[in-house]
Amino acid sequence: MNPLVSIIMGSTSDLKVMEKAAEFLDSMGIPFEINALSAHRTPDEVEAFARGAAGRGIKVIIAGAGMAAHLPGVIAAMTTVPVIGVPVKASLDGMDALLAIVQMPPGIPVATVAIDGALNAGILAAQMIATGEKEVMEKLVAYKESLKQKIVRANEELGAVRFKFKTN
């Protein structure tokens, strides 16, 4: 089994955030790999990874980093594989990481999710994979339907809540 998605984090301290993407991909049956690479501490390894990703069959890269958060952009600069950046809340409530990831120059796009939004990164990666994989698309349709049903049930429960001036 070869990975289709690569989850990269700047440090293993980011695992608590990034594992949400891994859990989602796992639930969808999408093969993935997880590695820690630092744009600042292991730049040669980051370059080798980024330049070799497409050749290894990687279809989407999810890169999480905090603070200066250069990792997603550095990877995007060296590959044509789509990169999804996950700003990790490490300092300044994660705003520093968010701004570092989202402010990429023209020609070096990085799709960016919310601070600590690795679950959405996993969902977005699955949606990208699903454009060419009918089975993954069917699982995503079922997942989205389950989200809808949660809200339908929650709204029914709200109907049972009583207040003196509540009209529904």
Residue, then its C-alpha position, 0 to 999 in steps of 0.5 A: m500500500n503506497p501513501l496518497v497523502s503525506i502529513i508533515m509536521g514541523s515537530t512531533s509536538d504538533l501531533k495532537v493537532m495533526e492526528k485529526a487529519a490522520e484519523f479522518l483519512d484512516s476512516m476514509g480508507i485513504p493510505f497516508e504517511i506521517n513525518a516530522l520535518s522542519a523547514h528550519r532544522t532539516p531543510d535538506e530533508v524538506e527539499a528532498f521530500a518535496r521534490g520527490a513527493a509526486g514521483r512517489g505517488i503523493k497526491v496531496i500534502i498536509a503540512g502543519a506548523g506553528m509560529a513562523a510556519h514556513l514549512p507549508g510554503v517551503i514545500a509548496a515552492m518545491t512541488t506541484v503537489p497540492v499543499i494544505g497548510v495547517p496553522v498550529k497554535a504555538s504562540l500568539d494564539g496561532m495568528d502568526a502561523l495563520l498569517a505566515i501560511v496564508q500570505m504566500p506569493p503568487g505562483i506558490p499557493v497553499a490552501t489554508v485551513a483554520i488554526d488547529g484545523a487539521l480535521n478540515a485539512g484531512i477532509l479537503a485532502a479526501q475531497m481532492i483524492a475523491t475527484g478521481e476515486k469513486e469509492v472515496m467520493e461515496k464515503l464522503v457523501a455518506y460522511k456529509e450526510s451524517l453531518k446533516q443528520k446530526i444537525v437534524r437531530a439537534n434541531e429536534e432536541l431543541g424543539a423539546v426545550r421549553f421557555k415561557f416565551k419560546t414560540n417554536 
